[in-house]
């Protein structure tokens, strides 16, 4: 049997669903793509004529939206209607870590996935291929299949017995900041399933731009586990290199030289060996903790302990940087102004989920610091939500000086305002514009003796030499 796919519905207009469907629409003009979401404000932003107000920032995304939107790519809240018309439904909703109950702090909360499966079971017509796009724990497909099959046994739906389903796993392997490039030129496309016809239907969509040899077909359980494992391995590399950066600082070695040496080994490779303030984003921590939970569930405690240590070291490393800043500033930051450069978890994204900046800023505020925070894409409301403290208002006194109170933070888009009277500048995100700053001009605004803390290795010592500044760079034993 050959399945003809003409209409696709994606439930979830977030970081995965939006960009993925945009690229599919761009590469497959013969398909009609409908992206639906319960969040009315999010859909409104996807449809905004001002492309700078899209809910997600990714280089290259706005150009695709401009080209495809309202042609073969549509965003709406009409979930029932779009599911009814779909030949294939992608589930791309959030799967946060549970905060309560069994598995709290480690297991994924699948309530939105279950809700989607029930919507598909209720509204779909005829034969529908259901594709897991969200990052899910192993054997989640069983949950989805049980709900879909259960709908056929329900006496409440007159046409339910006529509906048939196939469930596929098609995990995303996107890196925020390069998501459009990753979608256009993927290392691989992974499709897990039970029936070749359904797998081939999805494969034929990707073959419009992805070489067939890059499309890997597996059983559905291997596909689900491969996603968790990929993120766990990448996060493990980051924690590993950050642990070595601490050793470098203690011994006089330089992490950049160590990285260059080990990265030249073809068995290791150079990717994900850049030392920084720790991994963040929506997936790494969540997926590792999911792996920890699964390992414990199956009685593999040693395996669970191994992967949990990756997260523990990442947390330790972030607090290590906070503690180091306090120590360098004569053991106290109470009432001292610190200028934070970058709040997103990495450059070229406005995503702050699990950003190292959150823990570091919280630590410094707890110590009594006054923070001025700059990020080119993250809005102050998001920063306030992540830190848990509302942005403070600036009080301009008669002498034109800004007086601030301890444990307060301010948002600024002006580098000189942020630097004015600051005791330290802390670089937490590797935005390109931070590399290009005029440090001689900024140094004149700082309160001496001042420090620059570069947790991203984007500033050379030569750039700040002769500026009467103290300089710390991550993994540099000669700091």
N, C-alpha and C positions, 0 to 999 in steps of 0.2 A: 504494500500500500504506500502511495506517495502522498504526503501532506502538502497542500498548497497554502502558503502563508501570504496573506494580503494585508491583514489588519493586526497590528500589535498594540497591546495595552500594557503600560508599565505602571504599577501601583507604587508610588513613592517618587517624589520630585526632589530628592535630596542630592547629596554629593555623588552618589553612584548613578541613580536613575536619570537625573537631568543630563549630565554630560554623555553617558552611554547612549541614551536614546537620540541625543542630538547627532552624534557621530553616525549611528546606524541610519538615521534619516538622511544625512548628508551623503552617505555612501550608497544608499538604496532608495533612490527617488521613486521607485515603483511601489514602495511600501508606505502605508499610512500608519503613522506612529502617534499614539495618544498617551500622554503622560498625565496621570491623575493623582490627586493628593487631597486629604481632608483639610489641610491647612490653606485657608482661603488667601491669606496674606502672601504665602509663598507662591501660589499660582498667580496672583496678581503681579508679583515681581517678575515672574518668568515671562509674563505677557506685557511688561512695561515697555513702552516705546523708547525710553531712555535705557540703553543697554548697560550703562554704568550701574544701574540699580538691580541687575540680575542678582538673585539670592546667593549665587556662588561665583567667586572669582577664580577663573582658570585661564591662563594665556591661550588665546585662540578660540575660546568658547563663544564669546559674543559675536564673532564673525560668522560662525556656523548658525547660531540662533537667528541672526539677521537674514541669512541665506535660506533657511528652511522653515522658519516659524510661519504658521498659517498657510503653508503650501502642502507639506506632508508631515509636519511636526506641529502638534497641538498640545496645549496645556489647559487642564480644566479640573473642576471639582465633580464632574459628572461621572462618578465611579460606576454606578449601575449600568448606565447606557454604554459606556466604553467597554466594559467587560462583556456585555451581551454581544457586541459586534466583533469581539476579538477572536482570532484564530490561535493567537499565542499571548499569554499573559506573563509578564516578568514581575516577580516580587522583589522590590528594592527598598524595603522599609528598614527602619532602624532596629537593631537588635542589641540594646544596651545590656550592661551587666546587671544582674539582679541586685537589688539593695536590701531585700527582705526575704525571709523564708529559707527553704533548703537551697544550698548553693550560693547564698548571698555573698557578693563580693567577687565571685568567680564565674558562676554559670550565666549563660545568656538568658535574658528575659525574652521569650518567644511570643508574647501576647499579640504583638502587631503582625507577626507572621501567621499566627493562628487566625487572627481576624481577617487577614487577606484571603487565606484559604477558604474560610467560610463565605466570604463575599463571592469568590470565584465559584464555589459550589452552588451558591444561591442564584447567581445571575447569568452564568455562562449558558450558552446554547450550542448543542451539537458536540463536536469533538474539539477539545481545547488542550493545547500543550502549555503546561505550567512550568515556568523556569525560575529556579531559585537563583537570585542574583545577590541577595543579602549574604553577608558572612554568617554562616550557621554552624552549629555543632554537628558532629557526625550523627547520622541517622535521623536528621530533622525531616528528610524527605518522607520518612515513614509516617510522621505526624501529618504532613500535608496530604499524603495519599489516603490515610485513614479518614480524614475529614471529607475529602472528595468522594471516596467510595461510599462513605456513610450517607452522603447526599442522595445517592442513587437508591438507597434503601429506605429513604424517608417517604412517608405517605403524604407529606404536606405539600410536596411540589408535584404538580400534575405532569410536568414534562421531564422530571428528574431522571426517569429510567432511560430516556433517550440520550442523556449526556454521557460522554466518555472523556477520559482524561489520561494524559501521560505527564509524568513529572521528570524534569531534568535538573541537573545541577550545572550552573555555568558561573562559577565564582569570578569576581573581578580581581584584577591584579594591578590596580591603579596606584600611582604615586601622586599625591596632591602636589600641585605646582607643575606637573608634567602630564596630567591626566589625558589631555587631548592627544598629545604625542603618543602616550601609551596605548590609546585606543586606535589611533591611526596606524601605528607600527608596533603591534604587540609582540612580545617575546614568544607567547603561545596563547592559544585560546583553549580552555579546558571545558569539555562537555562530558558530564557523567549521566548515564541513563541505563535503562534496561532494554529498550526496544530500538533497533537500528533505524527504523523509519523516522521516529521522533528526533533522534540525535542528528540524522541527516538533514531534517528540515531546518534545524537551527544552524547546522554547519553550512548549509547552502546560503544562508544570510551572510555569514562571516566571509564566505568565499568570494563575495563581491569585491573584497579588497585584501583579504588575508590569504597568503599562500596556503594551500591545502596541507602541506607538510607541517605547518605550525599549529594545526588544529588537532588536539590530542583528545581521544575518546577513551573513557574509562568506565568502570562501574560507578554507580552514583555515590557509594560510600567513599571510594578512593578520591573522588573529586572534592567532596566536602572536606575530607581530612587534608588534602593537598593545600587547600587555601589556608587553613590554620597553621600548617607546618611551614609554609612559605614565609608568613609573617613572623612566626616564632624564630625561624633561622635568621631572618634579617635583624630582628630585635636583639638576638643573642650576639650577633657580630658587633652591634653598637655598644652593648654593655661590655663586651670583651675589650674593645679598643678604648673605651672610657676608663676601664680598670687599669689598663696599661698607661694611660695618660697620667693617672695619679702616681704610678710608679716612676714615670719620667720626671715629674716635678720633684719627687723625693730624692732622685739619684743624679740629676744633672743631664739626663738624656732629653731628646727632643722628639715628641710624638710624631711630628711631620717626617722626620728622618726615619724613624722606626716604621711608620706606615709605608713609606716609599720602598723600604727594603723588603718588608714582608709581602706587600702588594704586588711586587714584581714576580713573585712565585706564581706560576700559572695554576697551581693547584689551589691557591687561595684567592687570587684576584684582588683588584684594588677597590671594588665597589663596597659601599657601606663600611668604610674604614676611616671615615673622617670623625675625629673626636669632636664632641660638642657638649651641650648642656644636658643631653639625655634624649631618648626617643619620646615622641608624642604622637598626636594624631588619633583618629577614631578607632584604629584597628589593632595596633601592636599589643598594647597592654591588655585589651579586651580579649584578643584571640589567644594570647599566652595563658591568661587566667582560665579561659575556657578549656584549653588543653590540660591545665592543672586539674581542673574539676573532673574532666573525663578520665584522666589517669587515676585519680583517687577513687572515682566511681567504680573503675574496673580493678581496683586493688593494686595498682602500680604506684605505690607510694614513693619509691626511689625516683621514678620518672617524674612524678608530680613535684617532688622537692627540687629536682634539677631545673625544671622550667620556672618554678616560682622564684628561684634564686636570680634569674635574669631580671625579673621585675624589681626584686628587692635591691639589687645593685643599682638599677636605674634610679630608684628613689633615693638611695644613699648618695649617689653622685650629685643629684640636684641639690640636696641639702648641704653637701660638701662645698659646693660653690657659694651658697649663701653664707655659710660659716666662714669661708675664706675671705669674703668681702668684709665681713664684720671685723675679722682679725686684722686685716690690712689697714682698716680705718681706725686704728688705735684701740681696737676692742669694743667700740660702740658706734652705732649709727643713729642713736637717739637724737632726733631733731635735725639730722643731717640730710641735705638734699642729694638724692641719687637720680640720675637721668637714665632711664631704661630705654634702650633702642631695640625695639622689636617685641611683639607679644604673640604673634602667630607661631605655631609650632615649627614652621619652616617658611622659607621665602616662597613667593609666588602663589600664596593662598591666603584667604582670610579665615581659615579654620584655626581655632584655638583649643580644640579638644585635646586634653591631656598635655598641653604645651608645658614645657619646662619652665616657662616664664611664670606660670601660675604659682607653682610651689616656691620659686625663688622670690617673687614679689611678696607673697604671703609671709615668708620668713622675714624679709627685710621690714615689712610693715609691723610685724609682731615685735621686732627689735626696736621699733619707734622711729623708723626712717620716714622721710617725706619723699615720695616718688613722683617724678614727672615721667610719663610714659608716651612714647611715640611708636606708631606703627602705620605704614602707608595704606593698609587695607582693613585693619581691624577697627571697628567703631567703639567709642567709649562705653556704650551701653553693654556691649559684649564683655569688655574688660571688667566692668562693674559686676556683671553676673558671675564671671569666673572667680574674681577675687572675693566677692561677697561683701564688698564695701562700696557704697555709692561714691561717685566722683565728687571731690570737694570743690567748693567755689573759691575763686581767687579774690582776696580782699586787697584792694589797692589803697595804700595809705597816702598821706599827704606828700611824703617825700618820693612817691612813685615806686617805692619798693614793695614787693609782694611778701607779706608775712604769712607764714604757714604754720600749721599745727602738726604735732607728732602723729604718726600712724594715719597719714592722709595721702591721697594721691590725686594727681592732676593729669589731664590729657592735653597734649600739645602737638601741634604740627610744625612748630617753629624750633629748629635746632638750637638757635642762639638763646631762645627763652628757656629751653630745657637745660642748657649748659650754664646759664647765668647763676653764679654763686654755688654751683653744684660741687660736692666733694668727690664725686665719682661718676663715671659713665660706664654702664654695663651693657655690652652687646649680647643679645640673646637670640636674635634671628638674623640670618645671613642675607638680608636684603642688599641688592647691588648698590643702592644709593648710599648705604653706610660705608661701603668701600671708597666712595668718591668724596667723602666729606673733607672740608678744608680744616684740618686739625690745628693749623696755626691760628686760625680765626677763633675756633672753638676754645682752644687752650687759654686764650686771653680772658674768657668769660668765667673760667673755673676758679674755685677758691683753693688756693695752694696751701699745703701740698696736696695735689689732686691725683686721683687714680683713674686709669682706663682699664677695665676688665673685658678682655676679648675672649668670649667663650666659643667663638666660631672660627678663630684663626683667619679673619679677613683683613687684619691690619698688620703690616710689617713693622718691625722695630724701627726701620729707617723712617717710616712715616711720622713717628712721634719723637724720634731722637732730636735732641737739642731744643725741645719745647718745654723743658722743666716739668715733665710729667712722669709719674710712676706708672709703669706698664706691666700688666699681668696678662699672659696669653696661655690658654689651656694647654697642658702637656709640655710646657717649656720649663725644663729643669734649671734654666739660667734666669728665671724670673727674679 
